[in-house]
């Protein structure tokens, strides 16, 4: 194994983040040949835009695969694509990242890496046409699922009841034969092996009531949710897929549950949380894995975002802040509700403490306020330049010359002062002698005596 100590981990992450889109197209399985959708700092590629890449801003390098329900930073996408465990294999991951970048031990970290060629206008038009055709196809597949579904019964009703949810909630259906779902062959094989008996179907509609997408949660005997296949180092989650045009900004679709216009509209990430708020008497919408900003509440409608307790530094918290800022800018009063610890979300709270607790949590929602602007950035500190040897020697000699000159001046002043003192003393002694002689009357002229006496005084 080669040594790579000359290139830091930070340099590797930075290079991967700078080239995240190109790397995803090159190594990520679901991204190959897929069109791209650009929205601000985010790029969506993969199956119906399921792979989200953050290519600009403070979160640059982050990614999330909504189909596989996994994400991470720039090095983790390499681990995911190459099947490298995220724990206990960092050395292998680091070497693989260097291979992806095409770096060697002696290559400087600033070398350009993978460059994705620019597309021609014809290619862009073909991609747009393919994207629209695929959106229509997925919307049609969602409608076919709805036509094959019925009101929840059997295992579907058992799944809802186990979570304290009503079986007659609007836009909640049951598809008895899950193998008819347009899933991949390996997913269907896993469903069959796990004993799937049906799927709970959550229908996303536009404001006009048109069905645009569905979220299918695969259920087994007794209402047991089927889990995703086991993957090393990852938590198994419920097997669910969202099908349809749920992210179309022109005709936004959401899992909508009606309620009184006098009450605030509750927004949640998952449909089970939305049904929990609906069972407590509130109108509720769920984004079904899409961004909250794709929702279209009535102008000025008061909103309550019922957030999950995922931690202050989680991706969900960052999404929540963006959604609250988006709706506030649109003129909506936005409040944030949370389930009290240790409950994770609204449905956990409903199962543990009932509808009264959910109502209390919504009523206790606090008005969201934008975070304060960052303070003034400090000016960069540059350490003083080190003097060269020649400059240091010159400065030393200059200082020595100054000291010598100051010493010579002080000595001259001292000698001059001593000479002045000596001459003053001689003059004083001479005049005193003359005065004494005059006082003794030894023939001194009176005029001179008077003058000397006055001078002495």
Long-range contacts (C-beta under 8 A, 24 or more apart in sequence): 1-91, 1-95, 2-95, 2-104, 2-105, 3-105, 4-94, 4-95, 4-98, 4-103, 4-105, 6-105, 6-106, 7-98, 7-103, 7-105, 7-107, 7-109, 8-109, 9-94, 11-109, 12-75, 12-94, 12-97, 12-98, 12-101, 12-109, 13-61, 13-73, 13-74, 13-75, 14-109, 15-101, 15-103, 15-109, 15-113, 16-61, 16-74, 16-75, 16-77, 16-78, 16-97, 16-100, 16-101, 17-60, 17-61, 17-73, 17-74, 18-60, 18-113, 19-101, 19-113, 19-114, 19-115, 20-53, 20-54, 20-55, 20-60, 20-61, 20-63, 20-74, 20-77, 21-45, 21-53, 21-55, 21-116, 22-113, 22-114, 22-115, 22-116, 23-74, 23-77, 23-78, 23-100, 23-114, 24-51, 24-53, 24-63, 24-77, 25-116, 26-100, 26-114, 27-77, 27-78, 27-81, 27-82, 27-100, 28-77, 28-80, 28-81, 29-81, 30-65, 30-67, 35-127, 35-128, 35-130, 35-131, 36-127, 37-131, 37-247, 44-247, 48-134, 48-135, 48-138, 48-247, 49-247, 59-318, 62-315, 64-315, 66-242, 66-289, 67-241, 69-228, 69-237, 70-234, 71-315, 83-232, 85-232, 85-233, 86-233, 87-233, 135-245, 135-248, 136-245, 138-213, 138-243, 138-244, 138-245, 139-212, 139-213, 139-244, 139-245, 141-182, 141-243, 141-244, 142-211, 142-212, 142-213, 142-214, 142-243, 142-244, 142-245, 143-211, 145-175, 145-181, 145-201, 145-214, 145-216, 145-243, 146-173, 146-201, 146-203, 146-211, 146-214, 148-175, 148-177, 148-180, 149-173, 149-174, 149-175, 149-201, 150-174, 150-176, 152-200, 154-197, 154-198, 155-197, 155-198, 155-219, 155-220, 155-221, 155-222, 155-223, 155-224, 156-198, 156-199, 156-200, 156-219, 156-223, 157-223, 158-222, 158-223, 159-200, 159-217, 159-219, 159-223, 159-224, 159-225, 160-200, 160-223, 160-275, 161-223, 162-223, 163-272, 163-347, 163-350, 163-351, 164-276, 164-279, 164-347, 164-350, 164-351, 164-354, 165-272, 165-275, 165-276, 165-279, 165-347, 165-350, 166-275, 166-278, 166-279, 169-257, 169-275, 169-278, 169-279, 170-256, 170-257, 170-258, 171-202, 171-203, 171-204, 171-205, 171-255, 171-256, 171-257, 172-200, 172-201, 172-202, 172-203, 172-271, 172-275, 173-200, 173-201, 173-203, 174-198, 174-199, 174-200, 174-201, 175-199, 175-201, 175-216, 178-216, 178-218, 178-219, 181-216, 181-241, 182-243, 183-241, 187-239, 187-241, 190-226, 190-229, 190-239, 191-218, 191-226, 191-239, 194-220, 194-226, 194-227, 195-220, 195-221, 195-226, 196-220, 196-226, 197-221, 202-255, 202-271, 202-286, 202-288, 203-255, 204-244, 204-246, 204-253, 204-254, 204-255, 204-256, 204-288, 205-253, 205-254, 205-255, 205-256, 206-251, 206-252, 206-253, 207-252, 207-296, 210-251, 210-253, 211-244, 212-244, 212-245, 212-246, 212-248, 212-251, 212-253, 213-242, 213-243, 213-244, 213-245, 213-246, 213-253, 213-288, 214-242, 214-243, 214-244, 215-240, 215-241, 215-242, 215-243, 215-255, 215-271, 215-288, 215-289, 216-240, 216-241, 216-242, 216-243, 242-288, 242-289, 246-288, 246-289, 246-290, 246-294, 247-290, 247-291, 247-294, 249-294, 252-294, 252-295, 252-296, 254-285, 254-286, 254-287, 254-288, 254-290, 254-294, 254-295, 254-296, 255-285, 255-286, 255-287, 255-288, 256-285, 257-283, 257-284, 257-285, 258-283, 259-283, 259-284, 264-301, 264-302, 264-303, 264-304, 264-335, 264-362, 264-365, 265-297, 265-301, 265-302, 265-303, 265-304, 266-303, 266-304, 266-305, 266-306, 266-337, 266-362, 267-292, 267-295, 267-303, 267-304, 267-305, 267-306, 267-323, 268-305, 268-306, 268-345, 268-346, 269-308, 269-316, 270-345, 270-347, 272-346, 272-347, 273-306, 273-308, 273-345, 273-346, 273-347, 275-347, 276-346, 276-347, 276-349, 276-350, 276-358, 277-306, 277-346, 277-358, 277-362, 279-350, 279-355, 279-358, 280-350, 280-355, 280-358, 280-359, 280-362, 281-355, 281-359, 282-359, 282-362, 291-319, 291-323, 292-319, 292-320, 292-322, 292-323, 292-326, 292-327, 293-322, 293-323, 293-326, 293-327, 297-327, 297-332, 299-330, 299-331, 300-331, 300-332, 301-332, 302-332, 302-333, 302-335, 303-327, 303-332, 303-333, 303-334, 303-335, 304-334, 304-335, 304-336, 304-337, 304-362, 304-365, 305-334, 305-335, 305-336, 305-337, 305-368, 306-337, 306-338, 306-339, 306-345, 306-346, 306-361, 306-362, 307-336, 307-337, 307-338, 308-344, 308-345, 309-338, 309-339, 309-341, 309-343, 309-344, 309-345, 310-344, 321-371, 324-368, 325-370, 328-368, 328-370, 333-367, 334-367, 334-368, 335-365, 335-366, 335-367, 335-368, 336-365, 336-366, 336-368, 337-361, 337-362, 337-364, 337-365, 431-455, 431-456, 432-456
